[in-house]
Amino acid sequence: MTSELKIDPLEARDPEIGRWLWALAEVRQRMLRLVQDCDLQLLDWRGPDGRENSIGSLLYHIAIVELSWLYLDLLRQEFPPEVNELLPIPMADEEGNVSQVSDMSLTEHLNRLHATREIAFSIFQKMDLPEWRRLRPPVNEQNYETTPEWAIFHLIEHEAGHAFQISSLLRRWNRLQV
């Protein structure tokens, strides 16, 4: 059997946008395969020295970063109430580190990731190419402007990087279980 390695654009107003959304969805599927068998103890494990970000914290971080780029940087508005309900824990602690999220089941994390992705795709899929490429200054007065196209590139890169961290945690956890 031969595998077909190709991009099938997701539904979007423009096929080019659909290709970027496919890439974002693909990196998510790869990350979900990594965590599919995680129990609560593994989701909360912070590495052998207890100082790393847990898998659960990284899953939460992936969700909140995606909607932060969408709302704060692209839509230029604060989170609406329904997003605040999905993401009640701040992105970072007082020192600016990823907030530690514990005692949340894999189902809770997966439901959150699914809900945040649906919100993001519902907006990105409606954009046309001029809107997709229009620069926007963020709402919080940062010294950059960004386009939805670049934000999606960054989110793909961001999630892939955290998938690598998760993979590393999983390998080390499995070695300790022997």
C-alpha positions in Angstrom: 0.0 0.0 0.0 1.3 3.4 -1.0 0.8 6.4 1.3 -0.2 9.7 -0.2 1.6 12.6 1.3 -0.3 15.6 0.2 -2.2 18.6 1.6 -6.0 18.6 1.3 -7.1 22.1 2.1 -9.8 22.4 4.8 -12.9 24.3 4.1 -12.2 28.0 3.9 -13.2 31.0 1.8 -9.9 30.6 -0.1 -8.1 27.4 -0.7 -4.8 29.0 0.3 -6.2 29.7 3.8 -7.6 26.1 3.8 -4.0 24.8 3.2 -2.7 26.7 6.3 -5.6 25.5 8.4 -4.9 21.9 7.2 -1.3 22.3 8.5 -2.6 23.6 11.8 -5.0 20.7 12.1 -2.3 18.2 11.2 0.1 19.3 13.9 -2.8 19.1 16.4 -3.5 15.5 15.3 0.1 14.5 15.8 0.1 16.1 19.2 -3.2 14.4 20.2 -1.7 11.0 19.2 1.1 11.6 21.7 -1.2 12.2 24.6 -4.0 9.7 23.9 -3.0 7.3 26.7 -2.0 9.8 29.4 -3.6 9.3 32.8 -3.8 12.1 35.4 -0.5 11.2 37.1 1.3 11.5 33.8 -0.5 14.7 32.8 0.6 16.3 36.1 4.2 15.0 36.1 6.7 17.8 35.9 9.8 15.8 35.0 12.2 13.9 37.3 13.2 17.1 39.2 9.6 18.5 39.4 10.6 21.7 37.7 9.3 21.3 34.1 6.0 22.1 32.6 3.7 19.2 32.8 1.9 17.8 29.8 -1.4 19.1 31.2 0.1 22.6 31.6 1.4 22.4 28.0 -2.0 21.4 26.7 -3.7 24.3 28.5 -0.9 26.6 27.2 -1.4 25.5 23.6 -5.2 26.4 23.9 -4.8 29.7 25.5 -2.0 30.9 23.2 -4.1 30.0 20.2 -7.0 32.2 21.4 -4.6 34.9 22.6 -3.3 35.3 19.1 -6.8 35.3 17.7 -8.4 37.7 20.1 -5.6 40.0 21.3 -3.5 40.2 18.2 -5.8 39.7 15.3 -9.3 40.7 16.4 -7.8 43.3 18.8 -10.2 42.6 21.7 -10.3 40.9 25.0 -11.6 37.4 25.5 -15.4 37.2 25.4 -17.1 35.6 28.5 -17.4 32.2 26.8 -13.6 32.1 26.2 -12.9 33.2 29.8 -15.0 30.2 30.9 -12.9 27.9 28.8 -9.7 29.4 30.0 -10.1 30.4 33.6 -6.4 30.1 34.5 -4.1 32.9 33.3 -1.5 32.2 30.6 1.4 32.8 32.9 2.2 33.0 36.6 3.6 36.1 38.5 7.1 35.3 37.2 6.0 35.0 33.6 6.3 31.2 33.4 3.6 29.0 31.9 0.9 28.6 34.5 0.9 25.1 36.1 -2.4 23.3 35.5 -3.0 20.2 37.5 -5.8 17.8 38.4 -7.5 18.1 35.0 -8.3 14.9 33.1 -7.3 14.2 29.6 -10.9 14.5 28.6 -11.1 18.1 30.0 -7.9 19.1 28.1 -9.1 17.5 24.9 -12.5 19.2 25.2 -10.9 22.5 25.7 -8.5 22.1 22.8 -11.5 21.1 20.6 -13.6 24.1 21.7 -10.8 26.6 21.2 -9.9 25.2 17.8 -13.6 25.4 16.7 -13.6 29.1 17.7 -10.4 29.9 15.8 -11.4 28.0 12.7 -14.9 29.6 12.6 -13.2 33.0 12.2 -10.2 32.0 10.0 -12.4 30.0 7.5 -14.5 33.1 6.8 -11.5 35.4 5.9 -10.7 36.3 2.3 -7.1 36.7 1.2 -6.9 40.5 1.7 -8.1 40.1 5.3 -5.8 37.1 5.8 -2.8 39.3 4.8 -3.8 42.6 6.5 -1.4 43.7 9.2 -2.9 44.5 12.6 -1.3 46.1 15.7 -2.1 44.1 18.8 -4.5 45.4 21.4 -1.9 45.5 24.2 0.5 48.0 22.6 3.3 45.6 21.7 5.9 46.8 19.2 4.8 44.5 16.3 2.0 44.1 13.7 0.9 40.8 12.4 -1.3 39.1 9.9 -3.5 36.1 10.4 -1.3 34.2 7.9 1.8 34.8 10.1 -0.1 34.0 13.3 -1.1 30.6 11.9 2.5 29.9 10.9 3.5 30.8 14.4 0.8 28.6 16.0 2.0 25.7 13.9 5.5 26.2 15.0 4.4 26.8 18.6 2.3 23.6 18.8 5.0 21.5 17.1 7.6 22.7 19.6 5.4 21.8 22.6 4.6 18.4 21.0 8.4 17.8 21.1 8.4 18.7 24.8 5.5 16.4 25.4 7.3 13.6 23.5 10.4 14.1 25.7 8.4 14.0 28.9 6.7 10.8 27.7 10.0 9.1 26.8 11.5 10.0 30.2 8.3 8.9 32.1 8.3 5.6 30.3 12.0 5.0 31.1 11.2 5.6 34.8 8.3 3.1 34.8 10.5 0.2 33.8 
